[in-house]
Amino acid sequence: MRTRKRTWAIVLIAVGTLMLLGKWVSMLSLAALLVLLYGVYTMRAGRTSSGYKWLAAGAGLMLLDHIVLLLGGILVSIGVFYARARELHAGRDYIRRQELVSQLHRERDPWVPENISLWNLLGDVGCDFALALPAEPLTVIHMQGLIGDADLIFPEEYGIEFDIFVGYGKVGFEGHAHSGLLNKFIWRSPGYERSEQKIRVVMAYATGDINIRMS
């Protein structure tokens, strides 16, 4: 009997809460929020790949309910991307790409790095600069978007400069990880100005998992 009363009490509280919240928040928004929270929980539990899938699903549900708001945010992000790209590559030739889903993998064979600005909704990046054959003394890598997963490896003899922002997620550098909200990571290698080969990496993602290693 007590169990039945407790169950009814929980049901009544839940229904009443939904009725109160329903005036400001739709059921679809609540579902999207729950999916997003589960995605965050999954990432914190160490299941990063699964967590990104849940976050993408939650973002899709949110998009259905707040399409104008999300489209406005995307347009603002793209506008900032264009302005930032012009600033970073001022007076130099570079590649500029905008993609919904993109992959950039340079981990097996020798490759020539190029100055690039890449915007995407969902990005997957894996680059080993120890295999790179630079054509210029300075290479600028600029990436921006909503969800990003990046694994980057750099040789210690390069001059490296990082400017990375992740709204929620993790930034790992040489085995030390910083996770949570509003992660900002800025670092420049000693002797950067005197290095013959320099690489500047600028990243900004709403949600991301960025891992950086030196070889």
C-alpha positions in Angstrom: 0.0 0.0 0.0 2.8 2.4 0.9 4.6 1.6 -2.3 1.5 2.3 -4.3 1.0 5.7 -2.6 4.7 6.6 -3.1 4.4 5.7 -6.8 1.3 7.9 -7.2 3.0 10.7 -5.3 5.9 10.6 -7.7 3.6 10.4 -10.7 1.6 13.4 -9.5 4.7 15.5 -8.8 6.2 14.7 -12.2 2.9 15.5 -14.0 2.5 18.7 -12.0 6.1 19.8 -12.7 5.7 19.1 -16.5 2.4 21.1 -16.5 4.2 24.1 -14.8 7.2 23.9 -17.1 5.1 23.3 -20.1 4.1 27.0 -20.1 7.7 28.0 -20.9 9.4 24.7 -22.1 7.9 22.2 -24.6 8.1 18.5 -24.1 10.5 18.2 -27.1 12.9 20.7 -25.4 12.7 18.6 -22.2 13.5 15.5 -24.1 16.4 17.2 -25.9 17.7 18.4 -22.5 17.6 14.9 -21.1 19.4 13.5 -24.1 22.1 16.2 -23.9 22.6 15.5 -20.1 22.9 11.8 -20.8 25.5 12.6 -23.5 27.5 14.7 -21.0 27.2 11.9 -18.4 28.4 9.3 -20.9 31.4 11.5 -21.8 32.3 12.0 -18.2 32.1 8.2 -17.7 34.9 7.8 -20.4 32.7 6.7 -23.3 33.6 9.6 -25.5 32.4 8.2 -28.8 29.0 7.3 -27.5 28.8 10.6 -25.7 29.2 12.5 -28.9 26.4 10.5 -30.5 24.0 11.3 -27.7 25.0 15.0 -27.8 24.4 15.1 -31.6 21.0 13.4 -31.0 20.1 16.0 -28.3 21.2 18.8 -30.6 19.0 17.4 -33.3 16.0 17.4 -31.1 16.8 20.9 -29.9 17.1 22.0 -33.5 13.6 20.7 -34.2 12.1 22.8 -31.4 14.3 25.9 -31.6 15.3 26.0 -35.2 15.4 29.8 -35.4 17.5 30.2 -32.3 20.0 27.5 -33.4 20.2 28.7 -37.0 20.9 32.2 -35.6 23.7 30.8 -33.4 25.1 28.9 -36.4 25.1 32.1 -38.5 26.8 34.0 -35.7 29.4 31.3 -35.5 30.1 31.3 -39.2 30.3 35.1 -39.2 32.9 35.0 -36.4 34.7 32.2 -38.4 35.0 34.4 -41.5 36.3 37.4 -39.5 38.8 35.2 -37.6 40.0 33.5 -40.7 40.8 36.8 -42.4 42.7 37.9 -39.3 44.7 34.8 -38.9 45.7 34.5 -42.6 46.1 38.2 -43.3 48.0 38.6 -46.6 48.6 34.9 -47.1 47.0 32.3 -49.3 44.8 29.8 -47.4 42.1 27.2 -47.9 38.7 28.0 -46.4 36.0 25.3 -46.1 32.6 25.1 -44.5 31.1 21.6 -44.1 28.3 20.0 -42.1 30.4 16.9 -41.3 34.1 16.8 -42.0 37.1 14.5 -41.5 40.7 15.5 -41.7 43.1 12.6 -41.1 46.8 12.8 -41.8 48.3 10.0 -39.7 49.8 7.4 -42.0 51.7 8.8 -44.9 53.9 11.9 -45.5 51.8 15.0 -46.2 52.2 18.7 -46.9 50.4 20.9 -44.3 48.5 23.9 -45.7 47.1 27.1 -44.2 43.5 26.3 -43.6 40.3 27.5 -41.9 37.7 24.8 -41.5 34.2 25.3 -40.1 31.9 22.3 -39.4 28.9 21.2 -37.4 30.7 17.9 -36.6 34.4 17.5 -37.1 36.8 14.6 -36.7 40.5 15.5 -36.9 43.6 13.4 -36.6 47.0 14.8 -37.7 50.6 13.7 -37.1 52.9 16.6 -37.9 55.9 14.3 -37.4 55.0 13.0 -40.9 54.5 16.5 -42.3 56.6 18.1 -45.1 56.1 21.8 -44.5 56.3 24.0 -47.5 56.4 27.3 -45.5 58.1 28.4 -42.3 54.7 29.1 -40.7 51.5 27.1 -41.0 48.2 28.3 -39.5 45.6 25.7 -38.7 42.2 27.2 -37.8 39.2 25.0 -36.9 35.8 26.1 -35.6 32.4 24.5 -35.2 29.8 23.0 -32.8 31.2 19.5 -32.0 34.9 18.6 -32.5 37.1 15.6 -31.8 40.8 16.2 -32.5 44.0 14.2 -32.0 47.2 16.1 -32.8 50.8 15.1 -32.6 53.7 17.5 -33.0 57.5 17.0 -33.1 59.3 18.8 -30.3 61.7 20.6 -32.6 58.8 22.7 -34.0 57.8 26.0 -32.7 54.1 25.5 -31.6 51.5 28.0 -30.5 48.0 26.9 -29.3 44.9 29.0 -28.8 42.1 26.6 -28.1 38.6 27.1 -26.6 36.0 24.4 -25.8 32.6 25.4 -24.4 32.2 22.0 -22.8 34.5 19.1 -23.0 38.1 18.3 -22.6 41.5 19.7 -23.7 44.4 17.3 -23.1 48.0 18.2 -23.4 50.9 15.9 -22.8 48.9 13.6 -20.5 47.3 16.5 -18.5 43.6 17.0 -19.2 41.4 20.0 -18.4 37.7 19.2 -18.6 34.5 21.0 -17.8 32.9 24.3 -18.9 34.6 27.1 -20.8 38.0 25.5 -21.3 40.6 27.9 -22.6 44.1 26.6 -23.4 46.8 29.0 -24.6 50.4 27.8 -24.9 53.6 28.7 -26.8 56.6 26.5 -26.9 59.9 27.8 -25.6 62.1 29.4 -28.3 59.0 29.8 -30.6 60.3 32.9 -32.3 63.7 31.3 -33.0 62.3 28.1 -34.5 62.8 27.6 -38.2 59.4 25.8 -38.5 56.4 27.1 -36.8 52.8 25.9 -36.5 49.9 27.9 -35.0 46.7 26.0 -34.1 43.5 28.0 -33.3 40.4 26.0 -32.4 37.0 26.9 -31.1 34.2 24.4 -30.5 31.0 24.5 -28.5 31.6 20.9 -27.4 34.9 19.1 -28.0 37.5 16.5 -27.0 41.0 17.8 -28.0 44.1 15.8 -27.4 47.6 17.1 -28.1 50.9 15.2 -27.8 54.5 16.0 -28.5 56.7 13.4 -30.1 
